[in-house]
Amino acid sequence: MAYAIKTEIEDPQAETFVFAGQKTMYVGKHIAEGDVVFLFASENEGGQGLIARGVVTSSEPTPRRPDLERQTPRVS
């Protein structure tokens, strides 16, 4: 399955990317090793839009916070 992540990316030329506690788009809470991911450098943060396509090497869901009624799924 393919997923998308839109975030501020400091070095779009980097060979690898690591994201901690990142909001995911389109049912991203199911992202897993081997999945395809499209990286979008957020235009709101000065980015250029789609910058890379990659493969997930590992993922881990961010634990839910009991004090929040609704929480956007996040993964690292």
C-alpha positions as CSV (number, residue, x, y, z in Angstrom):
1,M,0.0,0.0,0.0
2,A,1.1,3.6,-0.6
3,Y,1.0,6.4,2.0
4,A,1.7,10.1,2.1
5,I,3.5,12.3,4.6
6,K,3.4,16.1,4.4
7,T,5.8,17.9,6.8
8,E,8.6,20.4,7.0
9,I,11.7,18.7,5.5
10,E,15.0,20.5,6.3
11,D,17.2,18.7,3.7
12,P,15.2,17.5,0.7
13,Q,18.5,16.1,-0.8
14,A,19.0,13.7,2.2
15,E,19.4,10.0,1.4
16,T,17.2,8.9,4.3
17,F,14.5,10.5,6.4
18,V,13.3,9.9,9.9
19,F,10.0,11.2,11.3
20,A,9.0,11.0,14.9
21,G,5.3,11.3,16.0
22,Q,4.3,12.3,12.4
23,K,0.7,12.7,11.4
24,T,0.0,10.5,8.4
25,M,-2.5,10.9,5.6
26,Y,-5.0,8.4,4.2
27,V,-5.3,5.7,6.8
28,G,-1.6,6.1,7.7
29,K,-1.9,4.4,11.1
30,H,-1.6,1.1,9.2
31,I,1.8,2.0,7.7
32,A,4.3,-0.8,8.0
33,E,7.8,-2.0,6.9
34,G,7.9,-2.4,3.1
35,D,5.1,0.1,2.3
36,V,5.6,2.8,-0.2
37,V,5.6,6.4,1.1
38,F,5.4,9.7,-0.8
39,L,7.1,12.6,1.0
40,F,5.7,16.1,0.5
41,A,7.7,19.1,1.7
42,S,5.0,21.3,3.2
43,E,4.4,24.4,1.1
44,N,3.2,26.1,4.3
45,E,6.7,25.6,5.7
46,G,8.5,26.8,2.5
47,G,8.7,23.4,0.8
48,Q,8.3,22.5,-2.8
49,G,5.6,19.8,-2.6
50,L,6.4,16.2,-3.6
51,I,10.1,15.6,-3.1
52,A,10.5,11.8,-2.8
53,R,9.1,8.3,-3.0
54,G,10.5,5.8,-0.7
55,V,10.0,2.5,1.2
56,V,9.3,2.3,4.9
57,T,12.1,0.5,6.7
58,S,10.3,0.5,10.2
59,S,7.3,2.1,11.8
60,E,5.8,2.3,15.3
61,P,2.5,3.8,16.3
62,T,2.5,6.7,18.7
63,P,0.5,5.8,21.8
64,R,-2.9,7.4,22.2
65,R,-3.2,10.1,24.9
66,P,-6.1,9.3,27.3
67,D,-6.7,13.1,27.9
68,L,-7.7,13.7,24.2
69,E,-11.2,12.8,23.0
70,R,-10.0,12.8,19.3
71,Q,-6.4,12.2,18.4
72,T,-5.0,12.2,14.9
73,P,-3.1,8.9,14.4
74,R,0.7,9.4,14.4
75,V,3.6,7.1,13.6
76,S,7.3,7.2,14.0
